[in-house]
Amino acid sequence: MSNLSSVIEPLNTAKGLPNEHYIDDEIFQEEKESVLFSNWSAIGFAKDTPKVGDVNPITFLGMPLLVVRDNDKKVRVYQNTCRHRGMVLISERRNIRGTIRCPYHSWCYGLDGQLRSTPHVGGPGQNTHPDIKRNELGLVEIRSHVFMDVVFVNISNNAASFEEVHSDIINQWQEFDKPLYHNEDSSFELTVKSNWKLAVENYCESYHLPWVHPGLNLVSRLEDHYHIENTLKYSGQGSYVYSQLKGKDNEVFPDFGGLEKKWNTASEYISLYPNVLLGVHRDHTYAIILEPKSTNKTREHVAIYYASAEATKARFKDLRIKNKFFWEDVFKEDIFVVEGMQEGRNGKFFDGGKFSPVMDGPTHLFHEWVATQINLGRKEL
């Protein structure tokens, strides 16, 4: 069992998480339960189930889940498992007209999760049985919440509500609590050979800008950034000098309505613990969902959203593609860093590292949060 006492010390004396939290399979499983399942983790985007009856199967850390758009147009998440013999219900994203039917024995469930029919359960031609109580055999629903189109789940069912846990960022970004618009040409995925936490740690800080993102640093310099720090909730960075991307005829994306003046040139980028990276700007937002695959492999799911439906139409296509490539290039520049840190965690004498008392505050907050979640999990054992 790793010793995390030095991780939760104040920034100027703290060390980072020990090596085993990046390379050890047993600790990966421990973090799955204590860090990811016990908190509000992201699994997908609501845009992927836009219509009533849309279903989207997602496997999150081995857990079969099913995202559904129900008859009230609400996004719900169920365990993607039939209550009869444990068969996976849905294997591909599609639209369902009627019920969710198990392909094994044809038990059927409504979009509300209720068990609707059980063919021949009492014998040939007998579709009921007194011991099969349908009202007790609905799909297992997983607590879920949608924020900025990201679908969050609390699999352990023991966290406070999303609104309570993340009330600060909801209030901080309430100006962006508006409909978001997406075109499928504004999504992409990246696979990195590193632990998921290293992607969070890197995203939290701007310290690396001059060396890792020299092009970005020309327009948004290190000294133009500020820390965003909310202990045990989220952390990141902001910039005072955001400049809108322009097309060949100097066209720009439409802005969000009703923004404060500061957003004319400001942008903010936070890691919403545990596994979501968010960015907001006057004319677009984005979300990166980090899907942990193993100790040293992470899948990054990226979606860019716009303030207006107009921005998703054909006349803005070239500018959307330009914006997508801009962010894709920026995120790709980080790959060698997180993969290099992953490789470095095999150095047996690396002690977690020494934080800069001035530049590494947001990253330290994430380490402190992870260590706190693990310690809470260990107390429950």
N, C-alpha and C positions, 0 to 999 in steps of 0.2 A: 504494500500500500504506500503510495507516494506521500511525501511530507510537503504540505502546502503552506506551512506557517510563514515562510518568507515571501510568498506571493501576495499575501493580504496585508503586508506591512505598508507604511506610507511610501509614496512614490520615490522619494529620495533614497530610501534604503531597501526597497523591495527588489526581488528577483522575479524573472518570468517563470512560467510553468516549467516543471522539469521535463527532460527529454522524453520520458516514457509517455507523456500525454500526447505525443505526436507519433510514436512508433510502436507502442505496445497494444496488442489486440485486446487484452483483458481490460485495459483502461479505456479503450475505444468503446467496449461494451458498457462499462460503467458510465461513461459520459453519455452514451445513448439514453440511458434511463434517467440519470440525475440532471443532465444538462438539456437534452433535446426533448425527451418525452415528458418531462416534468414541467416544462415551460411552454410558452406559445411559439412553436416552431412553424416556419413556412414550408408548404408542400407544393404549391402551384399558384396559378393565376386564375382569377374568376373569368377572365376573357376566354378561357378555353372551354367554358360551359356557358355560352351566351344565351341559349334558348331553353325554354321549358322542355324537359325531357332529355337534355344533354347529360351524358354521363362520361366521366373521365377517370379511368383506373390509374392509380399512382401507388408505387411501392416506395415507402419511406423507411429506410433502415430495416428492410425486411418485412415491414408491416404492410399488408395489402389494404389499401384505402380506396374509396370510391367517392369522387366529388360529383354531386348531383345538383341540377337546377330544378327545383320542385315546382308544383303547380302555382305557387304564390310568387314565383320568380326568385325565390330565396336560394342561395347556395348552401347546401348541407353536405356533410361528410359522414360516410358510414364505413364500418369495417367491411371490406369487399369479400365477405364470407357468408355462405348460406348457413342458416341455423340448423339445418338437417344433418349433413355429413361434412360440413366444413369446406365445401367446394367453392373455389373462386367464381364469383358471379359474372363479372364483366372483364373481358380480356383486352378490349380495344375501345378507344374513344368513339362515341357515336351518339345518335339521338334515338331515344326509345319512345315509341307510341304505345302507351298502355302500361305494362308492368315490367319490372326487372325479373327476368325468368332465369332460374338456375338451370344450366344446361345438363345437369346430372339427372335429377328426378322431377324437374319442372315445378318446384315450389316457386311461387310468384310473390313479389313484393311491390307495393306502391312506391311512388317517388317520396312519400312521407315515411318510408321504411316499414310500414305495417305489412304483416303477412296477409296476403289476399287469397291465395288458393294453395291447396295441398293435394294434387291429383292422386287418387288411389291410396291415400295414406291409411285408410281403414280396410284395404283389400280392393280387388278389382271392382271398379265402378263406385267405390265408397270413398268420397273425397273429404270426409271428416272422421274424427275419432274423438271420444270424450277425453282422452289423455293428451290430445294435441290441441293446446289452447293457443289459438292464433294470436290473441291479444297479448300473450307473453312471449311470443317468438318473432317479434319484429327484428329488423336489422339493428345491430349495435351502432348507435350514433356516437360519433366522436365530436366533442365540443369544438366549435369552429367560429372563426370571425374573419371578415374581409376588411382589410385596411389598405387603401391605395391600390386596390385590385389584387392584393396578395392574399391568398387563402392561408390562414394560420390555424393550427390545431393544438389542442392540449390533450395529448393522448392519455396521460396519467389521470386526468380529470381532477387534479388537486391544486391547480393554480387558481389565483383570484381571476376575476373576469378580465378579458383583454382591455376593456375600457378603464378598469381600475389600474391594472399593471402599467399600461401605456398612456395614462391620462396626460402626462407631461408632453409627449411628442404630439399627441392628438391636438392639444391646445397650441403648442408651438407652431404647428403647421396647419392650423385650422383654415387658413386662407386657401389651402390646396384641397380642402374637403369638398371637392366638386366632381362632377362627372369627368372621367378620364377617357380619352379616345385612342384607340390602337389600330394600327394596320399591321398585318402579318409580315410585311416587309421590314418591320422594325423590331424583330425578335432574332436572337441568335444564342448559341450555346458554346461554351468552352469547357474543355477537360484539362485539369491541371493535376500534375503528379505531386500533390502535397496534401497535408491534413487541412481540413476545412477551416480550422481556427486561424491558420496563417493567413488565409485570404481576408478574414475579418481584421486581424491585427494590422495588416498592411493598409487596408482601406481606411482605418481609423485616423491615420496621421498624414500630414503633408510634408513631413521632414524629408522624405525621399524624393520630392519633386525635382530638384535641380539635376539629379543624376539618373533617375529612372524615366522621368518624363520631361526631357529638355525642351521639346516643342511646346508642351503645355505650360511649362515654366516661363516661356517667353511672354505669354499673355496673362498668366495668373501666377505671379512669382511667389516664392515661399513667404516673403514678407507681407503678401496680400491676403494671407490666410489667418484664421483664428480657430481656436479649439472650441469644440462643443462637448461638454462633459456633464453627464447626469448619472451619478453613482448608482450602480446596480440596475440601470435601465438601458442606456445607450450612450454612444460617444462617437465623435467624428470631427469634422472640420468644416469650415465655411470659407467662402472667398468674397472679397469686397468688389471684385472686378470682372464679374461675368459679362461677356459680350455675346449678343445673339449671333448665331450662325446666319450667313446670308447666301442667297442663291445667286445665279449668274446675272440676274436683273435687280440685285439687291433686295429681293423679297425676303421676308422673315416670317416665321410661324406666328400665328395669332397668340396673344397673351391670355393668361388667366385674368378674369375680371376681378376688380375690387382689391387688387394687391396693394400693400403699403409701398411707398416710394422706394424703400430700401431694396426691394426686389428688382428695381430697374437695373441694378448692377450686382446684386448679391446672388449667391447660390449656396446651398448647404448639402452636405453629404454625411450621412450617419450610418453606423452599424447598429441596427435594432436587434438586440440580443435575443436569441442566439445566432440566427443564420440568414439574416436579410440585410442587404446593403441598399440604401435608398439615396436618391439624389433629386433635388427640386430646383427648378429654374423658373423664370417668368413665363416661359412658353412651353416647357416640357418637363416631365419627370421620368425617372427610370427606377426599376427595381431589379436587383440581382438576388436570386434565391440560390443559396449554397446547399447542394445535395451531397452530404457525406457518403462516399461509396466504400471507403476503407480508411485505414490509418494514413495512407499516402496517396489517396485519389479522391478528387472532388469534382463534381459536375456543376458548372455555373450556368444557370438559366437566366437570361437577360431579356427584359421587355422594356421598350421605350413607349411612353404615353404622351399625348398632346392635349393642350388646353381646349382645343376646339375640334369639332367633327370636320370642319373645313380642312384642317391640317392633314387629315387622313385621305383626302381625295386626290384624284390623279394630278391636278395641277401642282401639288406639293411633292410629288413622288421623288423628283431629283433631289430636292432638299432633304427629304426624309432619308434617302439612301446616303447622302453626304453626312448627315447627322449620325446615322447608324455606323458608318465606317469610322467616323471620328471617335466615337466611344469604344468601338470594337478595337481600334488601334491602341487607345489608351489602356484598356483592360489587358490586352495582349502584352503590352510593355511590362506589366506586373508579373507575368508568368515566370520569367527566369528568377525573379526575386523570391516568390513563395516556394518555387521548386528548389532553389538554392538553400533556403532556410530549412526546408524539409530534409535535404541531404545532410545539412549541418547538424541536425538533431541526432545523427548517429555518432557524433563526436562525443566519446564517453566523458570527456572532461568539461564539456559545456555545462554551465551551472544555471541555465535559465536566462542569463544575460543581465546587464546593468542598464536600467532605463535612464534616458536623459531627463533630469528633473524639470526641464523646461519644455522639451519637444515631444515627450512620450506619454504625457498624461492620459490622452484618450486610449492609447493601447494598454496602458497599465490598468485602466478601469475595466477593460474587457477581461484581462487576466484575473483581476480581483473577483469579478462576477462569476467566472467559470469556477474558480477555486471555492467560492462561497456555495455555489450549487452542489458541487461535489461533496463538500463537508456536510451540507444538509442531508444529502442522500446517505452518507455514511452513518449519520446519527440515527437514521431510520432503520438501519440494519440490526 
